[in-house]
């Protein structure tokens, strides 16, 4: 990358905010009387929406479902969002910035909100491990390329 390209690239966090949050505990209060050995599943989604020239909203959705056997103890979901200014990035760099770099910035906020929400619901704290958004983004790109290759092969 040339020095001129590096100078023309600009990244800035405009705002980080909570877009949506929910906690469902369909089997409370009886679930609190049982031994706490849940099976938890974590789902991540990222989305990016252009709002204006060089301004993007990135939303990281983290959903945690904890079950005791076949009964749901809780379902907690946080949509952590941010407004980011991105200028001077080519298309592959822009995809990486919007779907890996920005979610990396948002994740600690989402993790903190989920921990607080789950605790307020009366459940033991849940601490999510760090997420490799770079690896997830590369994996998704490879899956898209493989799917595109498979589609071309069938035509």
Long-range contacts (C-beta under 8 A, 24 or more apart in sequence): 5-88, 8-87, 8-88, 9-87, 9-88, 9-89, 9-93, 10-54, 10-85, 10-86, 10-87, 10-88, 11-84, 11-85, 11-86, 11-87, 11-97, 11-101, 12-84, 12-85, 13-82, 13-83, 13-84, 13-105, 14-55, 14-82, 14-83, 14-84, 14-85, 15-82, 15-83, 16-80, 16-81, 16-82, 16-105, 16-106, 16-109, 17-80, 17-81, 17-82, 18-78, 18-79, 18-80, 18-81, 18-109, 18-113, 19-59, 19-79, 19-80, 19-81, 20-77, 20-78, 20-79, 21-77, 21-78, 21-79, 21-113, 21-117, 22-75, 22-76, 22-77, 23-74, 23-75, 23-76, 23-117, 23-118, 23-120, 23-121, 24-72, 24-74, 24-75, 24-76, 25-73, 25-74, 25-121, 25-122, 25-123, 26-72, 26-75, 27-71, 27-72, 27-73, 28-121, 28-122, 31-68, 31-71, 31-73, 32-122, 34-68, 36-68, 36-123, 36-124, 37-68, 38-66, 38-67, 38-68, 38-73, 39-66, 39-67, 39-68, 40-64, 40-65, 40-66, 40-67, 40-126, 41-65, 41-66, 42-128, 44-103, 44-131, 44-136, 46-98, 46-99, 46-102, 46-103, 46-133, 48-98, 48-99, 48-102, 51-83, 54-85, 54-86, 54-87, 55-83, 55-84, 55-85, 56-83, 56-84, 56-85, 56-86, 56-98, 56-102, 57-81, 57-82, 57-83, 57-84, 58-82, 58-84, 58-98, 58-102, 58-103, 58-106, 60-103, 60-106, 60-107, 60-110, 62-107, 62-110, 62-111, 62-114, 62-128, 64-114, 64-118, 64-126, 64-128, 66-123, 66-126, 73-123, 74-118, 74-121, 74-123, 76-114, 76-117, 76-118, 76-121, 78-110, 78-113, 78-114, 78-117, 80-106, 80-107, 80-109, 80-110, 80-113, 81-106, 82-106, 95-137, 95-141, 96-134, 96-137, 99-133, 99-137, 99-140, 100-133, 100-134, 100-136, 100-137, 101-133, 103-131, 103-133, 104-131, 104-133, 104-134, 107-131, 107-133
